[in-house]
Amino acid sequence: MQTEEMIAADEFCMYHQVELSFINSLKDSGLIEISIVEDKIFLPVSQLSHLERLVRLYYEMDINLEGIETITHLLQRMNDMQQQIRQLSNRLSRYEHD
């Protein structure tokens, strides 16, 4: 990835007043992806809203990393199921119009 599409992790941490170790923990848990360029950690801009949600869960709601992993997994399953429902609904509507 190019650094233009990324934000420095230390800048994100400073802005949100979180520890860099939290970012590393999220990466180790597989909840976010990071890139390292010249010994500096970068976060993809596309993940910022997801990362901000994780920060709120951890720091504001006091949910531990295991809880955040569970919540993230369940939300992903819900999104997948909603997408499947839309696809099935679209297929059904084709038959209803015949």
Secondary structure as GFF3:
##gff-version 3
##sequence-region A 1 98
A	DSSP	three_ten_helix	3	5	.	.	.	ID=ss1
A	DSSP	beta_strand	6	8	.	.	.	ID=ss2
A	DSSP	alpha_helix	9	16	.	.	.	ID=ss3
A	DSSP	alpha_helix	20	28	.	.	.	ID=ss4
A	DSSP	beta_strand	35	37	.	.	.	ID=ss5
A	DSSP	beta_strand	40	44	.	.	.	ID=ss6
A	DSSP	three_ten_helix	45	47	.	.	.	ID=ss7
A	DSSP	alpha_helix	48	55	.	.	.	ID=ss8
A	DSSP	pi_helix	56	60	.	.	.	ID=ss9
A	DSSP	alpha_helix	65	96	.	.	.	ID=ss10
###
